[in-house]
Amino acid sequence: MALTLILAFVLLQPAWAEKHATPALTEIPVTLFGQSCTLSGPLDQITLQKIHSISPEQLSPAQRGDQIRKVLEKVKKAAGLPPALDHYRERLIERLEALFAFSEIAPTLKKEGKPQGALLSLKKFLKQETASQEFETFWKKTEARVPASEWNTATLDQLEEIYQKAIEPNPEEDFHRAIRKLKVKYECAYEEGE
């Protein structure tokens, strides 16, 4: 009996050790804000690439309309991500949906002025109470005093700025918190003069 236990221990130990071993550090080259960097962590290459593909750096704040839709689809379809990134991904999807909704009505506002239901279509995305009130107040004041022909770029920019404060905040910190938890990090070597 003791010999059987010893034999079982000797035969099963390599499998147990392999299953519970700390994964080796994997590194992949990435570009971070135009700079060559390395993303490393105890995950496989494909998972690291997926993490980088939905990183805040990949999602430019200057994106508009169709660009936002493409990023939104990419984030929604992202599969095989570690569960630690679920909260970030959910919040990011919510923010991107809100930004896309605004980008959809902005050209109509600029062209026609006061389309029926435009405020209602955006209202469901408003999260931050004070900023939501500011957004609705600005919208109503603008709608009351600005003729349709004067919904210009400056007015829309001001409305969008207030709207962005009222919707789901940028979840960038959630991304960084999640990758720290995963022991994944970016390393960049900056050249002199940068």
N, CA, C and O of each residue as an XYZ file, in Angstrom:
776
protein
N       0.820     -1.191      0.000
C       0.000      0.000      0.000
C       0.865      1.257      0.000
O       0.619      2.178     -0.779
N       1.858      1.300      0.853
C       2.752      2.451      0.923
C       3.490      2.609     -0.390
O       3.710      3.732     -0.844
N       3.878      1.504     -1.008
C       4.582      1.557     -2.285
C       3.668      2.132     -3.361
O       4.132      2.890     -4.213
N       2.392      1.795     -3.344
C       1.425      2.325     -4.306
C       1.281      3.831     -4.128
O       1.240      4.569     -5.112
N       1.206      4.291     -2.892
C       1.090      5.729     -2.626
C       2.338      6.472     -3.077
O       2.248      7.551     -3.663
N       3.484      5.902     -2.807
C       4.741      6.543     -3.226
C       4.806      6.598     -4.743
O       5.175      7.627     -5.307
N       4.453      5.511     -5.408
C       4.475      5.451     -6.858
C       3.481      6.464     -7.449
O       3.803      7.159     -8.413
N       2.291      6.545     -6.877
C       1.281      7.506     -7.349
C       1.786      8.934     -7.169
O       1.606      9.771     -8.054
N       2.413      9.216     -6.038
C       2.957     10.549     -5.774
C       4.027     10.908     -6.798
O       4.031     12.012     -7.343
N       4.926      9.973     -7.055
C       6.025     10.220     -7.998
C       5.481     10.436     -9.403
O       5.966     11.310    -10.122
N       4.481      9.655     -9.807
C       3.928      9.771    -11.156
C       3.047     11.009    -11.325
O       3.031     11.607    -12.401
N       2.324     11.399    -10.290
C       1.398     12.529    -10.397
C       2.041     13.882    -10.092
O       1.497     14.918    -10.474
N       3.164     13.889     -9.425
C       3.780     15.156     -9.042
C       4.122     16.043    -10.239
O       3.850     17.242    -10.176
N       4.705     15.523    -11.331
C       4.996     16.417    -12.465
C       3.731     17.074    -13.039
O       3.763     18.246    -13.413
N       2.629     16.334    -13.110
C       1.380     16.900    -13.626
C       0.865     17.997    -12.696
O       0.429     19.052    -13.156
N       0.915     17.744    -11.387
C       0.464     18.753    -10.423
C       1.361     19.987    -10.485
O       0.876     21.118    -10.474
N       2.655     19.761    -10.549
C       3.602     20.875    -10.579
C       3.389     21.720    -11.828
O       3.457     22.948    -11.775
N       3.132     21.054    -12.952
C       2.909     21.785    -14.203
C       1.624     22.610    -14.112
O       1.579     23.755    -14.564
N       0.587     22.024    -13.528
C      -0.697     22.718    -13.409
C      -0.612     23.920    -12.475
O      -1.274     24.931    -12.708
N       0.191     23.821    -11.426
C       0.265     24.884    -10.425
C       1.504     25.763    -10.552
O       1.738     26.636     -9.717
N       2.272     25.539    -11.564
C       3.485     26.349    -11.744
C       3.117     27.768    -12.164
O       2.100     27.985    -12.822
N       3.931     28.708    -11.787
C       3.744     30.090    -12.213
C       4.099     30.163    -13.689
O       5.197     29.769    -14.081
N       3.167     30.670    -14.529
C       3.457     30.741    -15.957
C       4.673     31.629    -16.219
O       4.946     32.583    -15.489
N       5.367     31.292    -17.252
C       6.538     32.086    -17.638
C       6.078     33.464    -18.106
O       4.946     33.629    -18.561
N       6.929     34.409    -17.995
C       6.635     35.763    -18.437
C       6.690     35.814    -19.962
O       7.693     35.435    -20.566
N       5.624     36.276    -20.567
C       5.555     36.407    -22.014
C       5.645     37.886    -22.350
O       5.081     38.722    -21.645
N       6.347     38.210    -23.415
C       6.467     39.599    -23.861
C       6.079     39.697    -25.325
O       6.406     38.825    -26.130
N       5.369     40.784    -25.660
C       5.061     41.061    -27.061
C       5.390     42.522    -27.344
O       5.221     43.378    -26.475
N       5.858     42.807    -28.552
C       6.102     44.205    -28.903
C       4.775     44.887    -29.248
O       3.946     44.306    -29.949
N       4.572     46.101    -28.768
C       3.371     46.884    -29.053
C       3.769     48.333    -29.294
O       4.884     48.751    -28.978
N       2.855     49.073    -29.847
C       3.056     50.514    -29.999
C       2.116     51.200    -29.032
O       0.916     50.927    -29.024
N       2.648     52.074    -28.232
C       1.869     52.786    -27.227
C       2.067     54.279    -27.439
O       3.142     54.817    -27.176
N       1.027     54.938    -27.915
C       1.072     56.367    -28.227
C       2.253     56.697    -29.142
O       2.982     57.664    -28.920
N       2.422     55.868    -30.176
C       3.458     56.099    -31.179
C       4.848     55.647    -30.771
O       5.799     55.810    -31.535
N       4.979     55.094    -29.601
C       6.279     54.668    -29.063
C       6.338     53.139    -29.048
O       5.363     52.482    -28.685
N       7.482     52.578    -29.441
C       7.667     51.128    -29.370
C       7.804     50.718    -27.915
O       8.616     51.274    -27.175
N       7.007     49.743    -27.512
C       6.992     49.281    -26.128
C       6.869     47.763    -26.103
O       6.767     47.107    -27.140
N       6.883     47.234    -24.904
C       6.689     45.808    -24.683
C       5.543     45.639    -23.698
O       5.459     46.352    -22.698
N       4.666     44.694    -23.989
C       3.615     44.318    -23.054
C       3.996     42.942    -22.533
O       4.215     42.013    -23.311
N       4.074     42.815    -21.231
C       4.522     41.535    -20.663
C       3.627     41.114    -19.521
O       2.991     41.935    -18.861
N       3.594     39.800    -19.306
C       2.813     39.262    -18.205
C       2.787     37.749    -18.261
O       3.276     37.147    -19.217
N       2.218     37.136    -17.239
C       2.177     35.676    -17.158
C       1.020     35.075    -17.968
O       0.350     34.152    -17.504
N       0.793     35.595    -19.165
C      -0.268     35.123    -20.052
C       0.334     34.788    -21.411
O       1.470     35.162    -21.704
N      -0.427     34.086    -22.234
C       0.095     33.744    -23.556
C       0.066     34.964    -24.481
O      -0.576     35.972    -24.187
N       0.778     34.846    -25.602
C       0.906     35.953    -26.555
C      -0.446     36.437    -27.068
O      -0.692     37.641    -27.146
N      -1.313     35.504    -27.413
C      -2.619     35.865    -27.980
C      -3.434     36.669    -26.972
O      -4.066     37.658    -27.343
N      -3.430     36.264    -25.716
C      -4.179     36.988    -24.685
C      -3.602     38.388    -24.495
O      -4.350     39.354    -24.344
N      -2.279     38.499    -24.503
C      -1.662     39.831    -24.386
C      -2.063     40.716    -25.565
O      -2.330     41.903    -25.380
N      -2.107     40.155    -26.770
C      -2.518     40.928    -27.948
C      -3.966     41.386    -27.814
O      -4.302     42.515    -28.172
N      -4.825     40.503    -27.296
C      -6.235     40.864    -27.105
C      -6.387     41.975    -26.069
O      -7.199     42.886    -26.234
N      -5.603     41.890    -25.010
C      -5.640     42.935    -23.975
C      -5.236     44.273    -24.591
O      -5.905     45.285    -24.383
N      -4.146     44.273    -25.344
C      -3.685     45.523    -25.957
C      -4.711     46.061    -26.958
O      -4.863     47.275    -27.093
N      -5.412     45.170    -27.655
C      -6.361     45.606    -28.683
C      -7.538     46.402    -28.111
O      -8.175     47.169    -28.833
N      -7.829     46.225    -26.819
C      -8.928     47.009    -26.224
C      -8.405     48.005    -25.187
O      -9.171     48.530    -24.379
N      -7.112     48.256    -25.218
C      -6.524     49.205    -24.272
C      -6.985     50.627    -24.590
O      -7.368     50.911    -25.725
N      -6.953     51.509    -23.615
C      -7.364     52.904    -23.862
C      -6.566     53.556    -24.997
O      -7.094     54.414    -25.705
N      -5.327     53.166    -25.173
C      -4.489     53.751    -26.223
C      -5.044     53.445    -27.610
O      -4.884     54.245    -28.532
N      -5.680     52.317    -27.761
C      -6.222     51.907    -29.053
C      -7.513     52.635    -29.402
O      -7.991     52.545    -30.533
N      -8.076     53.350    -28.445
C      -9.377     53.981    -28.614
C      -9.241     55.495    -28.538
O      -9.467     56.092    -27.487
N      -8.880     56.097    -29.628
C      -8.633     57.532    -29.687
C      -9.873     58.330    -29.320
O     -10.963     58.041    -29.812
N      -9.718     59.344    -28.449
C     -10.877     60.162    -28.062
C     -11.394     61.036    -29.206
O     -12.504     61.562    -29.122
N     -10.612     61.196    -30.265
C     -11.021     62.064    -31.370
C     -11.861     61.322    -32.408
O     -12.220     61.901    -33.433
N     -12.173     60.075    -32.164
C     -12.924     59.295    -33.143
C     -14.358     59.794    -33.262
O     -14.946     60.294    -32.303
N     -14.893     59.646    -34.441
C     -16.247     60.099    -34.726
C     -17.034     58.999    -35.434
O     -16.452     58.086    -36.019
N     -18.339     59.095    -35.377
C     -19.277     58.280    -36.126
C     -18.885     56.846    -36.410
O     -18.900     55.991    -35.525
N     -18.533     56.599    -37.665
C     -18.240     55.248    -38.114
C     -17.025     54.661    -37.395
O     -16.965     53.454    -37.158
N     -16.061     55.512    -37.051
C     -14.884     55.029    -36.309
C     -15.313     54.496    -34.934
O     -14.832     53.452    -34.495
N     -16.210     55.209    -34.264
C     -16.700     54.779    -32.953
C     -17.447     53.461    -33.102
O     -17.274     52.551    -32.291
N     -18.281     53.354    -34.140
C     -19.032     52.124    -34.366
C     -18.094     50.936    -34.549
O     -18.335     49.864    -33.994
N     -17.023     51.119    -35.327
C     -16.063     50.031    -35.558
C     -15.366     49.617    -34.260
O     -15.192     48.427    -33.999
N     -14.971     50.595    -33.452
C     -14.326     50.291    -32.172
C     -15.322     49.586    -31.253
O     -14.964     48.627    -30.569
N     -16.555     50.052    -31.234
C     -17.597     49.436    -30.411
C     -17.789     47.971    -30.802
O     -17.857     47.100    -29.934
N     -17.875     47.701    -32.094
C     -18.026     46.313    -32.566
C     -16.825     45.473    -32.155
O     -16.979     44.329    -31.726
N     -15.635     46.038    -32.287
C     -14.405     45.331    -31.929
C     -14.408     44.953    -30.444
O     -14.067     43.827    -30.081
N     -14.795     45.905    -29.595
C     -14.811     45.654    -28.153
C     -15.898     44.639    -27.794
O     -15.677     43.765    -26.956
N     -17.069     44.751    -28.424
C     -18.146     43.803    -28.148
C     -17.753     42.379    -28.552
O     -18.103     41.417    -27.868
N     -17.030     42.250    -29.658
C     -16.657     40.925    -30.167
C     -15.406     40.356    -29.506
O     -15.082     39.184    -29.699
N     -14.709     41.169    -28.736
C     -13.469     40.698    -28.106
C     -13.776     39.496    -27.221
O     -14.561     39.582    -26.277
N     -13.145     38.383    -27.544
C     -13.363     37.149    -26.783
C     -12.015     36.660    -26.269
O     -10.961     37.041    -26.778
N     -12.070     35.823    -25.267
C     -10.839     35.247    -24.741
C     -10.055     36.175    -23.841
O      -8.869     35.958    -23.592
N     -10.722     37.217    -23.349
C     -10.062     38.139    -22.423
C     -10.160     37.591    -21.002
O     -11.133     36.913    -20.672
N      -9.180     37.871    -20.164
C      -9.275     37.444    -18.764
C     -10.481     38.110    -18.094
O     -10.789     39.265    -18.387
N     -11.168     37.387    -17.194
C     -12.333     37.941    -16.500
C     -12.036     39.250    -15.754
O     -12.949     40.042    -15.518
N     -10.785     39.483    -15.386
C     -10.432     40.723    -14.682
C     -10.757     41.966    -15.515
O     -10.900     43.059    -14.967
N     -10.874     41.804    -16.837
C     -11.169     42.939    -17.713
C     -12.660     43.096    -18.013
O     -13.036     43.999    -18.760
N     -13.509     42.252    -17.457
C     -14.955     42.309    -17.744
C     -15.572     43.656    -17.372
O     -16.317     44.238    -18.160
N     -15.263     44.147    -16.179
C     -15.847     45.424    -15.727
C     -15.420     46.568    -16.651
O     -16.241     47.392    -17.054
N     -14.140     46.607    -16.976
C     -13.630     47.636    -17.893
C     -14.360     47.549    -19.234
O     -14.819     48.561    -19.763
N     -14.464     46.351    -19.771
C     -15.085     46.149    -21.080
C     -16.553     46.577    -21.057
O     -17.015     47.229    -21.993
N     -17.291     46.224    -20.011
C     -18.701     46.614    -19.898
C     -18.855     48.132    -19.865
O     -19.701     48.695    -20.560
N     -18.041     48.778    -19.063
C     -18.114     50.245    -18.959
C     -17.697     50.912    -20.266
O     -18.278     51.919    -20.668
N     -16.692     50.349    -20.924
C     -16.229     50.898    -22.196
C     -17.324     50.783    -23.251
O     -17.556     51.727    -24.007
N     -17.994     49.641    -23.309
C     -19.094     49.454    -24.261
C     -20.186     50.487    -24.004
O     -20.712     51.089    -24.941
N     -20.520     50.688    -22.741
C     -21.549     51.667    -22.386
C     -21.146     53.069    -22.853
O     -21.964     53.802    -23.410
N     -19.895     53.432    -22.626
C     -19.423     54.764    -23.043
C     -19.416     54.897    -24.565
O     -19.855     55.912    -25.105
N     -18.923     53.881    -25.247
C     -18.870     53.923    -26.714
C     -20.268     53.991    -27.326
O     -20.473     54.690    -28.319
N     -21.231     53.273    -26.744
C     -22.614     53.345    -27.238
C     -23.161     54.765    -27.090
O     -23.860     55.260    -27.974
N     -22.843     55.413    -25.979
C     -23.299     56.787    -25.754
C     -22.642     57.745    -26.749
O     -23.308     58.619    -27.304
N     -21.349     57.581    -26.973
C     -20.647     58.447    -27.925
C     -21.163     58.233    -29.345
O     -21.309     59.186    -30.111
N     -21.434     56.986    -29.686
C     -21.953     56.680    -31.017
C     -23.335     57.295    -31.204
O     -23.631     57.839    -32.268
N     -24.185     57.215    -30.179
C     -25.524     57.800    -30.266
C     -25.434     59.303    -30.536
O     -26.184     59.834    -31.355
N     -24.510     59.991    -29.843
C     -24.355     61.432    -30.074
C     -23.859     61.692    -31.495
O     -24.342     62.601    -32.170
N     -22.904     60.900    -31.940
C     -22.351     61.109    -33.287
C     -23.399     60.880    -34.369
O     -23.301     61.435    -35.464
N     -24.398     60.064    -34.062
C     -25.463     59.795    -35.018
C     -26.414     60.982    -35.161
O     -26.898     61.257    -36.259
N     -26.683     61.684    -34.067
C     -27.640     62.803    -34.157
C     -26.975     64.137    -34.484
O     -27.648     65.058    -34.948
N     -25.668     64.261    -34.253
C     -24.982     65.545    -34.470
C     -25.141     66.089    -35.884
O     -25.445     67.273    -36.032
N     -24.951     65.286    -36.936
C     -25.122     65.843    -38.289
C     -26.547     66.337    -38.552
O     -26.745     67.336    -39.244
N     -27.530     65.637    -38.001
C     -28.925     66.038    -38.170
C     -29.191     67.349    -37.454
O     -29.887     68.219    -37.975
N     -28.629     67.490    -36.243
C     -28.790     68.745    -35.514
C     -28.188     69.908    -36.287
O     -28.777     70.984    -36.385
N     -27.012     69.670    -36.830
C     -26.324     70.744    -37.551
C     -27.098     71.130    -38.812
O     -27.155     72.301    -39.187
N     -27.684     70.135    -39.451
C     -28.396     70.371    -40.701
C     -29.796     70.938    -40.479
O     -30.189     71.913    -41.119
N     -30.543     70.319    -39.565
C     -31.964     70.650    -39.424
C     -32.316     71.382    -38.135
O     -33.411     71.933    -38.014
N     -31.414     71.391    -37.189
C     -31.746     72.063    -35.942
C     -32.324     71.130    -34.917
O     -31.591     70.345    -34.315
N     -33.621     71.193    -34.701
C     -34.250     70.539    -33.555
C     -35.033     69.286    -33.950
O     -36.260     69.342    -34.031
N     -34.373     68.179    -34.194
C     -35.137     66.985    -34.556
C     -35.924     66.456    -33.358
O     -35.437     66.471    -32.227
N     -37.116     66.001    -33.614
C     -37.961     65.455    -32.559
C     -37.300     64.215    -31.960
O     -36.775     63.375    -32.691
N     -37.324     64.104    -30.671
C     -36.830     62.902    -30.003
C     -35.326     62.790    -29.841
O     -34.857     61.826    -29.237
N     -34.555     63.730    -30.351
C     -33.100     63.622    -30.252
C     -32.643     63.628    -28.793
O     -31.804     62.817    -28.401
N     -33.185     64.524    -28.002
C     -32.816     64.579    -26.588
C     -33.223     63.286    -25.883
O     -32.469     62.751    -25.070
N     -34.410     62.792    -26.198
C     -34.863     61.551    -25.572
C     -33.972     60.372    -25.935
O     -33.733     59.500    -25.100
N     -33.479     60.333    -27.164
C     -32.613     59.222    -27.572
C     -31.281     59.242    -26.837
O     -30.646     58.199    -26.683
N     -30.852     60.409    -26.383
C     -29.574     60.516    -25.656
C     -29.770     60.401    -24.144
O     -28.841     60.045    -23.419
N     -30.955     60.697    -23.683
C     -31.218     60.761    -22.245
C     -30.894     59.442    -21.530
O     -30.447     59.451    -20.383
N     -31.117     58.319    -22.203
C     -30.874     57.023    -21.557
C     -29.397     56.782    -21.252
O     -29.066     55.901    -20.459
N     -28.502     57.560    -21.876
C     -27.067     57.393    -21.650
C     -26.535     58.288    -20.534
O     -25.387     58.137    -20.116
N     -27.353     59.216    -20.051
C     -26.894     60.165    -19.044
C     -26.781     59.476    -17.683
O     -27.743     58.870    -17.211
N     -25.609     59.569    -17.056
C     -25.326     58.864    -15.800
C     -25.034     59.813    -14.640
O     -25.527     59.614    -13.530
N     -24.254     60.817    -14.893
C     -23.803     61.730    -13.842
C     -24.867     62.798    -13.638
O     -25.098     63.622    -14.523
N     -25.514     62.791    -12.482
C     -26.700     63.610    -12.260
C     -26.491     65.106    -12.517
O     -27.269     65.714    -13.252
N     -25.476     65.693    -11.937
C     -25.251     67.135    -12.117
C     -24.983     67.461    -13.583
O     -25.551     68.407    -14.129
N     -24.122     66.682    -14.210
C     -23.806     66.913    -15.621
C     -25.025     66.638    -16.499
O     -25.207     67.296    -17.523
N     -25.852     65.684    -16.114
C     -27.080     65.390    -16.869
C     -28.008     66.593    -16.860
O     -28.583     66.954    -17.887
N     -28.148     67.213    -15.689
C     -28.994     68.404    -15.583
C     -28.413     69.541    -16.418
O     -29.147     70.269    -17.087
N     -27.090     69.689    -16.373
C     -26.432     70.732    -17.169
C     -26.668     70.486    -18.658
O     -26.933     71.424    -19.410
N     -26.573     69.222    -19.083
C     -26.785     68.870    -20.485
C     -28.213     69.209    -20.911
O     -28.418     69.858    -21.937
N     -29.191     68.775    -20.131
C     -30.588     69.032    -20.474
C     -30.897     70.525    -20.481
O     -31.621     71.004    -21.354
N     -30.357     71.260    -19.516
C     -30.572     72.707    -19.457
C     -29.972     73.386    -20.691
O     -30.622     74.216    -21.326
N     -28.736     73.030    -21.022
C     -28.090     73.622    -22.202
C     -28.885     73.291    -23.459
O     -29.114     74.157    -24.303
N     -29.305     72.027    -23.580
C     -30.073     71.592    -24.745
C     -31.334     72.442    -24.887
O     -31.613     72.976    -25.960
N     -32.089     72.562    -23.804
C     -33.366     73.275    -23.864
C     -33.170     74.764    -24.142
O     -33.923     75.357    -24.915
N     -32.156     75.372    -23.510
C     -31.886     76.795    -23.768
C     -31.481     77.002    -25.221
O     -31.943     77.937    -25.875
N     -30.627     76.136    -25.715
C     -30.156     76.254    -27.095
C     -31.316     76.047    -28.055
O     -31.468     76.789    -29.026
N     -32.122     75.052    -27.786
C     -33.262     74.748    -28.651
C     -34.244     75.917    -28.691
O     -34.841     76.195    -29.730
N     -34.410     76.600    -27.553
C     -35.363     77.701    -27.470
C     -34.866     78.976    -28.163
O     -35.662     79.712    -28.746
N     -33.576     79.235    -28.101
C     -33.098     80.522    -28.611
C     -32.254     80.451    -29.881
O     -32.026     81.479    -30.519
N     -31.793     79.281    -30.256
C     -30.942     79.176    -31.448
C     -31.772     78.656    -32.608
O     -32.331     77.562    -32.525
N     -31.861     79.420    -33.685
C     -32.600     78.935    -34.854
C     -31.910     77.701    -35.438
O     -30.703     77.519    -35.278
N     -32.682     76.868    -36.106
C     -32.162     75.619    -36.671
C     -30.911     75.856    -37.511
O     -29.988     75.042    -37.500
N     -30.882     76.954    -38.228
C     -29.741     77.231    -39.106
C     -28.464     77.567    -38.339
O     -27.383     77.605    -38.926
N     -28.579     77.812    -37.021
C     -27.403     78.208    -36.244
C     -26.875     77.123    -35.310
O     -26.055     77.411    -34.439
N     -27.332     75.879    -35.476
C     -26.753     74.776    -34.711
C     -25.410     74.482    -35.366
O     -25.253     73.489    -36.077
N     -24.464     75.346    -35.117
C     -23.173     75.249    -35.779
C     -22.208     74.338    -35.004
O     -22.567     73.749    -33.984
N     -21.022     74.246    -35.499
C     -20.003     73.384    -34.892
C     -19.695     73.798    -33.460
O     -19.535     72.938    -32.593
N     -19.610     75.092    -33.198
C     -19.298     75.564    -31.836
C     -20.392     75.142    -30.858
O     -20.094     74.690    -29.753
N     -21.655     75.288    -31.258
C     -22.770     74.889    -30.393
C     -22.732     73.391    -30.142
O     -22.900     72.938    -29.009
N     -22.512     72.624    -31.204
C     -22.452     71.166    -31.063
C     -21.263     70.730    -30.219
O     -21.372     69.796    -29.425
N     -20.136     71.399    -30.388
C     -18.948     71.061    -29.588
C     -19.211     71.303    -28.106
O     -18.827     70.503    -27.253
N     -19.870     72.418    -27.817
C     -20.190     72.738    -26.430
C     -21.171     71.711    -25.859
O     -21.013     71.251    -24.728
N     -22.183     71.359    -26.652
C     -23.159     70.357    -26.232
C     -22.465     69.003    -26.006
O     -22.747     68.318    -25.023
N     -21.571     68.627    -26.907
C     -20.861     67.348    -26.783
C     -19.956     67.328    -25.547
O     -19.851     66.308    -24.865
N     -19.315     68.445    -25.267
C     -18.446     68.529    -24.090
C     -19.250     68.293    -22.805
O     -18.807     67.570    -21.913
N     -20.405     68.895    -22.724
C     -21.265     68.704    -21.552
C     -21.771     67.264    -21.514
O     -21.817     66.644    -20.452
N     -22.150     66.736    -22.673
C     -22.651     65.364    -22.780
C     -21.595     64.357    -22.310
O     -21.915     63.408    -21.594
N     -20.352     64.564    -22.710
C     -19.298     63.622    -22.327
C     -19.065     63.592    -20.824
O     -18.607     62.583    -20.288
N     -19.374     64.681    -20.145
C     -19.271     64.695    -18.675
C     -20.451     63.973    -18.040
O     -20.360     63.514    -16.901
N     -21.561     63.871    -18.775
C     -22.785     63.299    -18.218
C     -22.923     61.792    -18.458
O     -23.694     61.125    -17.767
N     -22.193     61.261    -19.417
C     -22.313     59.833    -19.725
C     -21.328     59.012    -18.890
O     -20.608     59.553    -18.051
N     -21.306     57.719    -19.128
C     -20.372     56.818    -18.446
C     -18.967     57.398    -18.551
O     -18.493     57.649    -19.659
N     -18.289     57.616    -17.425
C     -16.929     58.172    -17.482
C     -15.964     57.227    -18.200
O     -16.202     56.023    -18.297
N     -14.898     57.790    -18.688
C     -13.880     56.982    -19.353
C     -13.347     55.950    -18.350
O     -12.874     56.325    -17.277
N     -13.418     54.655    -18.690
C     -13.012     53.614    -17.741
C     -11.522     53.272    -17.787
O     -11.127     52.165    -17.421
N     -10.711     54.199    -18.227
C      -9.274     53.945    -18.376
C      -8.636     53.408    -17.094
O      -7.815     52.492    -17.149
N      -9.002     53.961    -15.958
C      -8.406     53.506    -14.703
C      -8.786     52.059    -14.406
O      -8.003     51.326    -13.802
N      -9.979     51.641    -14.824
C     -10.378     50.238    -14.655
C      -9.458     49.309    -15.455
O      -9.124     48.213    -15.006
N      -9.059     49.761    -16.635
C      -8.133     48.961    -17.456
C      -6.810     48.779    -16.719
O      -6.304     47.663    -16.601
N      -6.261     49.874    -16.228
C      -4.963     49.807    -15.552
C      -5.041     48.985    -14.258
O      -4.112     48.249    -13.925
N      -6.141     49.118    -13.548
C      -6.338     48.326    -12.324
C      -6.389     46.831    -12.672
O      -5.784     46.012    -11.979
N      -7.100     46.482    -13.727
C      -7.246     45.078    -14.136
C      -5.911     44.479    -14.584
O      -5.586     43.347    -14.225
N      -5.139     45.238    -15.369
C      -3.877     44.641    -15.828
C      -2.869     44.535    -14.684
O      -2.026     43.638    -14.681
N      -2.953     45.451    -13.708
C      -2.090     45.304    -12.525
C      -2.435     44.016    -11.778
O      -1.553     43.284    -11.328
N      -3.734     43.757    -11.658
C      -4.193     42.544    -10.988
C      -3.706     41.294    -11.737
O      -3.395     40.273    -11.122
N      -3.646     41.391    -13.059
C      -3.185     40.277    -13.895
C      -1.663     40.187    -13.965
O      -1.115     39.261    -14.563
N      -0.982     41.158    -13.346
C       0.484     41.255    -13.388
C       0.997     41.451    -14.827
O       2.034     40.920    -15.225
N       0.229     42.228    -15.573
C       0.579     42.586    -16.945
C       1.009     44.039    -16.921
O       0.387     44.873    -16.263
N       2.093     44.339    -17.655
C       2.522     45.742    -17.658
C       3.154     46.128    -18.989
O       3.693     45.303    -19.726
N       3.059     47.414    -19.254
C       3.699     48.023    -20.414
C       5.055     48.543    -19.978
O       5.196     49.131    -18.906
N       6.056     48.318    -20.827
C       7.372     48.894    -20.581
C       7.822     49.585    -21.865
O       7.847     48.991    -22.943
N       8.170     50.846    -21.713
C       8.597     51.641    -22.850
C       9.959     52.247    -22.540
O      10.208     52.714    -21.428
N      10.821     52.234    -23.524
C      12.122     52.867    -23.390
C      12.092     54.132    -24.232
O      12.126     54.072    -25.461
N      12.029     55.268    -23.566
C      11.957     56.526    -24.287
C      13.338     56.978    -24.690
O      14.287     56.934    -23.907
N      13.429     57.414    -25.929
C      14.723     57.909    -26.414
C      14.905     59.344    -25.946
O      13.940     60.056    -25.664
N      16.168     59.750    -25.870
C      16.453     61.121    -25.445
C      15.815     62.113    -26.388
O      15.787     61.907    -27.601
N      15.301     63.191    -25.823
C      14.664     64.221    -26.625
C      13.168     64.026    -26.763
O      12.490     64.875    -27.343
N      12.630     62.917    -26.237
C      11.188     62.675    -26.331
C      10.512     62.996    -25.029
O       9.294     62.854    -24.915
